[in-house]
Amino acid sequence: MKISNMVRLAAGVALLAVSPAMAQTAKPKYGSFGVDLSAQKPGVKPGDDFWAFANGGWNDRVEIAADRASAGFGTLLSIEAEANVRAILDDMAKNPTAYGVSGKQVGDFYASWMDEAGIEKLGTAPLKPYLAKINGVNNLDALQVLFATAGYATPIELGIIPDLADPTHYTAVTGQGGLGMPRDYYLLEGAKYDAFRTAYRAYVQKIQELAGIPDAAAKADAIVALETAMAKVQWSPAESRDIAKLNDPQTLAGLKAKAPDVNWALMLKTAGLENSPKVLMTQNTAVTALGKLMVATPLQAWKDYVAYRFVSDHAQFLPKAFDDARFAFYSQTLSGVKVQRERWKRGVQLVNGALGEAVGAIYVSKYYPPAAEKQMAELIENLRGSYKERITASTWMDEATKQKALAKLAAFEPRIGHPDKYIDYSSFKVVRGDLLGNAMRSGEFEHQLELSRFPKPVDRTLWGMTPQTVNAYYNPLSNQITFPAAILQPPFFDPNADPAVNYGAIGAIIGHEMGHGFDDQGSQFGPTGKFENWWTDGAKKAFGERTTALVAQYDGYEAVPGTKVQGKLTLGENIGDLGGVEAAYGAFQKYQAEHGKAPVIGGLTGDQRFFLAYAQAWQTKLREDTARQLALTDPHSPAVFRVNGIVRNVDAWYKAFNIQPGDKLYLAPEQRVHIW
């Protein structure tokens, strides 16, 4: 993980303004009160496997679509959002001028993607100027110019983020570059990973052969060896989420001292960052080692690596043979996906990435209910009140630290639905029929957009997700939580559902995002997003004891046979889940105090419906290869442990379902982890 990607992702939606009487005026989407009871598995005790108790029947009967790596509510909502966006894109492609400048850009980009015959006719011709540029590199300085140019692979990346010491202004940032596979796939032993490496080497050769690159077999051997050497010195995903270790700001002189093999002045100038007074050197030991590797590796090997990566990274914009080869390795071999997704679906994702806010503005006007903003705002404030009560009542946090925590809580800024203003794409040149060129110009547009913002104060109105994204996030550098329009749908948010269900689903997810401000990394940022210590030594020690216990719990869970969950990698998300559920449950009690005790519905108490809704929000099924890859790279735990691993620490869950010693999930009270 790079610090520039330091926004935590999770699902989210909301409700509160709907009274019990209003909730009965229309039928909820799922079941009679908002939960699909047919998803349950008969005979499973809630205390033995709560995820299966809520979702086991669904899990047994659902089949993952051949073109998908997963099934579940998140997938269903993404499919719905894709269909809605497709309707917009089809109209833009047919009537590009009807939507103004951005409409024509979107229509032309999408039409270029859908023109398969035109792509085949062009063949490899679009690649030639880019491969010629790579081939023209004749010394180490020219190589580093290429590394610092948008669109080309690099072992050492450069970017822009808000300054950790002053998040109202930007700073340059550097860190380790990406690889062709997840880092650990180069390093782990065993037949499974040997097979992945063999398949990858074959893919590297095939991609070069398709591009007409000579000596593809020998070059494939050298490229895989080079990437393996890079992987050996890179930080692991778990190490790369330690903000304190990532925080190493350096002047140009400091960069030269720590990584003297890199021509920092040249790379920064090429990237347009030469005027940055300092550069945040993340993953510093890896950057130093990668600099040494850069000068120790023959120039031709680096050129071959960049050429291969360019073709591979842009294979989807080339003829079908390239696209099929990339799908066969990355989707079939690494993730277990059976068939390629329909082209229009991938086109939706492509345009969402390149011109997402132009599409988002139309999406919001067509599909976003404005009433959701009021309901979300109300529920968020109720969650804020619950967190305030829990922090105030904390027995392990001293008064001085409590006051700092409450100040940060009060400063939370929620953003709901869509940005107040959208990105102006008018300077982005889109040429109908030039798909690869459009993709490259998109990357350059994004880079120039960042550079245009660099000298100015950080714009807090900017969004890190489009409105049509089914997700949510917390940004510690601005202390903001963001919920895009597309996530505000059942089962997460349903205005006709029972309030207990909405609190258990969206309430826990909102609480999760708020909880990121107080997880093991987010808690190192103050109310304004500044990286600062607001903890006393005693409170920090007590916090560490609790998080260490949570790490130990998750280290004991198995994601897939032979691959364990990484407690340190997933710690922040697990803290968010645990705090989110407990805060949402507290908010639900506040709701009942105002509106009356929740009735029994369908034989289920309000508390039981709350926890069932939470469990069904994580109704997810993954292909085994996908689950294995995520266990090594994803800071989120598998869905089953986002349920079972959390509820076993929540006292109210034990009472709701009469969980007793001897039940498989039972933890003695003194073993349960309570943080927020």
ChimeraX attribute file (.defattr): number of C-alpha atoms within 10 A of each C-alpha:
attribute: neighborCount
match mode: 1-to-1
recipient: residues
	/A:1	21
	/A:2	18
	/A:3	24
	/A:4	16
	/A:5	10
	/A:6	17
	/A:7	18
	/A:8	19
	/A:9	18
	/A:10	19
	/A:11	24
	/A:12	29
	/A:13	34
	/A:14	31
	/A:15	30
	/A:16	24
	/A:17	18
	/A:18	16
	/A:19	14
	/A:20	16
	/A:21	9
	/A:22	13
	/A:23	18
	/A:24	16
	/A:25	9
	/A:26	10
	/A:27	15
	/A:28	19
	/A:29	17
	/A:30	16
	/A:31	12
	/A:32	16
	/A:33	22
	/A:34	26
	/A:35	27
	/A:36	18
	/A:37	19
	/A:38	14
	/A:39	19
	/A:40	20
	/A:41	18
	/A:42	12
	/A:43	8
	/A:44	16
	/A:45	16
	/A:46	21
	/A:47	23
	/A:48	16
	/A:49	20
	/A:50	26
	/A:51	28
	/A:52	26
	/A:53	22
	/A:54	31
	/A:55	25
	/A:56	20
	/A:57	17
	/A:58	20
	/A:59	20
	/A:60	12
	/A:61	9
	/A:62	12
	/A:63	11
	/A:64	18
	/A:65	13
	/A:66	13
	/A:67	15
	/A:68	18
	/A:69	21
	/A:70	22
	/A:71	18
	/A:72	18
	/A:73	18
	/A:74	19
	/A:75	17
	/A:76	12
	/A:77	20
	/A:78	17
	/A:79	14
	/A:80	13
	/A:81	21
	/A:82	21
	/A:83	15
	/A:84	16
	/A:85	23
	/A:86	18
	/A:87	12
	/A:88	20
	/A:89	25
	/A:90	17
	/A:91	14
	/A:92	25
	/A:93	20
	/A:94	13
	/A:95	14
	/A:96	20
	/A:97	14
	/A:98	12
	/A:99	16
	/A:100	10
	/A:101	16
	/A:102	23
	/A:103	23
	/A:104	20
	/A:105	27
	/A:106	28
	/A:107	26
	/A:108	25
	/A:109	28
	/A:110	24
	/A:111	21
	/A:112	23
	/A:113	27
	/A:114	18
	/A:115	13
	/A:116	16
	/A:117	10
	/A:118	15
	/A:119	22
	/A:120	13
	/A:121	10
	/A:122	14
	/A:123	14
	/A:124	16
	/A:125	11
	/A:126	16
	/A:127	19
	/A:128	11
	/A:129	10
	/A:130	15
	/A:131	19
	/A:132	11
	/A:133	11
	/A:134	21
	/A:135	14
	/A:136	12
	/A:137	18
	/A:138	12
	/A:139	10
	/A:140	16
	/A:141	14
	/A:142	14
	/A:143	20
	/A:144	22
	/A:145	17
	/A:146	22
	/A:147	22
	/A:148	22
	/A:149	19
	/A:150	20
	/A:151	19
	/A:152	17
	/A:153	22
	/A:154	22
	/A:155	22
	/A:156	21
	/A:157	19
	/A:158	23
	/A:159	22
	/A:160	21
	/A:161	20
	/A:162	23
	/A:163	22
	/A:164	22
	/A:165	16
	/A:166	15
	/A:167	20
	/A:168	18
	/A:169	17
	/A:170	21
	/A:171	23
	/A:172	26
	/A:173	26
	/A:174	23
	/A:175	28
	/A:176	28
	/A:177	19
	/A:178	18
	/A:179	17
	/A:180	19
	/A:181	17
	/A:182	17
	/A:183	22
	/A:184	18
	/A:185	19
	/A:186	23
	/A:187	15
	/A:188	11
	/A:189	10
	/A:190	8
	/A:191	9
	/A:192	10
	/A:193	15
	/A:194	15
	/A:195	12
	/A:196	17
	/A:197	17
	/A:198	11
	/A:199	16
	/A:200	21
	/A:201	19
	/A:202	16
	/A:203	19
	/A:204	26
	/A:205	20
	/A:206	22
	/A:207	23
	/A:208	23
	/A:209	16
	/A:210	15
	/A:211	22
	/A:212	11
	/A:213	16
	/A:214	10
	/A:215	11
	/A:216	21
	/A:217	16
	/A:218	10
	/A:219	21
	/A:220	24
	/A:221	14
	/A:222	17
	/A:223	24
	/A:224	20
	/A:225	15
	/A:226	17
	/A:227	18
	/A:228	20
	/A:229	16
	/A:230	22
	/A:231	24
	/A:232	16
	/A:233	17
	/A:234	25
	/A:235	19
	/A:236	18
	/A:237	21
	/A:238	18
	/A:239	15
	/A:240	19
	/A:241	24
	/A:242	18
	/A:243	20
	/A:244	12
	/A:245	13
	/A:246	18
	/A:247	18
	/A:248	15
	/A:249	22
	/A:250	18
	/A:251	14
	/A:252	16
	/A:253	13
	/A:254	15
	/A:255	24
	/A:256	16
	/A:257	12
	/A:258	17
	/A:259	20
	/A:260	14
	/A:261	18
	/A:262	22
	/A:263	16
	/A:264	17
	/A:265	14
	/A:266	17
	/A:267	24
	/A:268	22
	/A:269	14
	/A:270	17
	/A:271	21
	/A:272	19
	/A:273	22
	/A:274	17
	/A:275	12
	/A:276	18
	/A:277	12
	/A:278	19
	/A:279	24
	/A:280	25
	/A:281	27
	/A:282	25
	/A:283	26
	/A:284	23
	/A:285	17
	/A:286	23
	/A:287	26
	/A:288	24
	/A:289	19
	/A:290	26
	/A:291	19
	/A:292	15
	/A:293	17
	/A:294	21
	/A:295	13
	/A:296	10
	/A:297	11
	/A:298	11
	/A:299	16
	/A:300	14
	/A:301	16
	/A:302	22
	/A:303	20
	/A:304	21
	/A:305	22
	/A:306	23
	/A:307	24
	/A:308	26
	/A:309	21
	/A:310	18
	/A:311	24
	/A:312	23
	/A:313	15
	/A:314	17
	/A:315	21
	/A:316	21
	/A:317	23
	/A:318	24
	/A:319	19
	/A:320	16
	/A:321	16
	/A:322	23
	/A:323	17
	/A:324	15
	/A:325	20
	/A:326	23
	/A:327	21
	/A:328	20
	/A:329	19
	/A:330	17
	/A:331	21
	/A:332	19
	/A:333	18
	/A:334	21
	/A:335	23
	/A:336	22
	/A:337	24
	/A:338	17
	/A:339	15
	/A:340	16
	/A:341	14
	/A:342	9
	/A:343	11
	/A:344	17
	/A:345	14
	/A:346	16
	/A:347	20
	/A:348	24
	/A:349	15
	/A:350	17
	/A:351	22
	/A:352	22
	/A:353	14
	/A:354	21
	/A:355	21
	/A:356	22
	/A:357	26
	/A:358	22
	/A:359	25
	/A:360	25
	/A:361	18
	/A:362	17
	/A:363	22
	/A:364	19
	/A:365	10
	/A:366	12
	/A:367	14
	/A:368	20
	/A:369	12
	/A:370	13
	/A:371	10
	/A:372	22
	/A:373	20
	/A:374	15
	/A:375	18
	/A:376	26
	/A:377	18
	/A:378	16
	/A:379	27
	/A:380	25
	/A:381	15
	/A:382	22
	/A:383	26
	/A:384	22
	/A:385	18
	/A:386	22
	/A:387	26
	/A:388	20
	/A:389	16
	/A:390	17
	/A:391	21
	/A:392	17
	/A:393	12
	/A:394	15
	/A:395	11
	/A:396	17
	/A:397	22
	/A:398	17
	/A:399	15
	/A:400	12
	/A:401	18
	/A:402	21
	/A:403	15
	/A:404	15
	/A:405	24
	/A:406	17
	/A:407	14
	/A:408	20
	/A:409	22
	/A:410	14
	/A:411	16
	/A:412	20
	/A:413	15
	/A:414	17
	/A:415	18
	/A:416	22
	/A:417	23
	/A:418	24
	/A:419	20
	/A:420	10
	/A:421	11
	/A:422	17
	/A:423	14
	/A:424	13
	/A:425	20
	/A:426	10
	/A:427	11
	/A:428	19
	/A:429	14
	/A:430	22
	/A:431	15
	/A:432	19
	/A:433	20
	/A:434	18
	/A:435	25
	/A:436	20
	/A:437	16
	/A:438	23
	/A:439	19
	/A:440	14
	/A:441	19
	/A:442	21
	/A:443	16
	/A:444	16
	/A:445	18
	/A:446	15
	/A:447	18
	/A:448	17
	/A:449	15
	/A:450	16
	/A:451	17
	/A:452	10
	/A:453	14
	/A:454	21
	/A:455	13
	/A:456	11
	/A:457	12
	/A:458	18
	/A:459	12
	/A:460	13
	/A:461	11
	/A:462	12
	/A:463	19
	/A:464	15
	/A:465	22
	/A:466	26
	/A:467	28
	/A:468	28
	/A:469	21
	/A:470	26
	/A:471	23
	/A:472	25
	/A:473	24
	/A:474	28
	/A:475	22
	/A:476	28
	/A:477	26
	/A:478	22
	/A:479	24
	/A:480	22
	/A:481	23
	/A:482	25
	/A:483	30
	/A:484	28
	/A:485	28
	/A:486	26
	/A:487	26
	/A:488	27
	/A:489	19
	/A:490	23
	/A:491	27
	/A:492	29
	/A:493	25
	/A:494	27
	/A:495	26
	/A:496	25
	/A:497	28
	/A:498	27
	/A:499	28
	/A:500	30
	/A:501	30
	/A:502	31
	/A:503	35
	/A:504	30
	/A:505	35
	/A:506	33
	/A:507	35
	/A:508	35
	/A:509	27
	/A:510	34
	/A:511	30
	/A:512	32
	/A:513	29
	/A:514	31
	/A:515	28
	/A:516	28
	/A:517	29
	/A:518	24
	/A:519	23
	/A:520	20
	/A:521	17
	/A:522	24
	/A:523	22
	/A:524	19
	/A:525	23
	/A:526	24
	/A:527	24
	/A:528	17
	/A:529	26
	/A:530	20
	/A:531	23
	/A:532	14
	/A:533	12
	/A:534	20
	/A:535	19
	/A:536	14
	/A:537	12
	/A:538	13
	/A:539	18
	/A:540	17
	/A:541	14
	/A:542	15
	/A:543	19
	/A:544	14
	/A:545	13
	/A:546	16
	/A:547	23
	/A:548	14
	/A:549	16
	/A:550	26
	/A:551	20
	/A:552	13
	/A:553	16
	/A:554	23
	/A:555	16
	/A:556	12
	/A:557	17
	/A:558	15
	/A:559	22
	/A:560	17
	/A:561	8
	/A:562	7
	/A:563	14
	/A:564	16
	/A:565	26
	/A:566	25
	/A:567	24
	/A:568	22
	/A:569	26
	/A:570	25
	/A:571	24
	/A:572	26
	/A:573	24
	/A:574	28
	/A:575	26
	/A:576	28
	/A:577	28
	/A:578	28
	/A:579	29
	/A:580	28
	/A:581	31
	/A:582	29
	/A:583	30
	/A:584	33
	/A:585	26
	/A:586	21
	/A:587	27
	/A:588	28
	/A:589	20
	/A:590	16
	/A:591	19
	/A:592	15
	/A:593	11
	/A:594	9
	/A:595	11
	/A:596	11
	/A:597	12
	/A:598	19
	/A:599	12
	/A:600	12
	/A:601	13
	/A:602	10
	/A:603	9
	/A:604	14
	/A:605	16
	/A:606	23
	/A:607	23
	/A:608	21
	/A:609	28
	/A:610	28
	/A:611	27
	/A:612	27
	/A:613	26
	/A:614	31
	/A:615	25
	/A:616	28
	/A:617	28
	/A:618	22
	/A:619	24
	/A:620	19
	/A:621	22
	/A:622	19
	/A:623	16
	/A:624	17
	/A:625	18
	/A:626	19
	/A:627	22
	/A:628	22
	/A:629	19
	/A:630	19
	/A:631	22
	/A:632	21
	/A:633	19
	/A:634	19
	/A:635	24
	/A:636	23
	/A:637	25
	/A:638	24
	/A:639	19
	/A:640	20
	/A:641	21
	/A:642	20
	/A:643	27
	/A:644	19
	/A:645	24
	/A:646	23
	/A:647	26
	/A:648	24
	/A:649	23
	/A:650	20
	/A:651	16
	/A:652	17
	/A:653	21
	/A:654	18
	/A:655	12
	/A:656	16
	/A:657	17
	/A:658	10
	/A:659	20
	/A:660	14
	/A:661	10
	/A:662	10
	/A:663	13
	/A:664	15
	/A:665	20
	/A:666	18
	/A:667	19
	/A:668	11
	/A:669	11
	/A:670	8
	/A:671	13
	/A:672	19
	/A:673	22
	/A:674	20
	/A:675	24
	/A:676	23
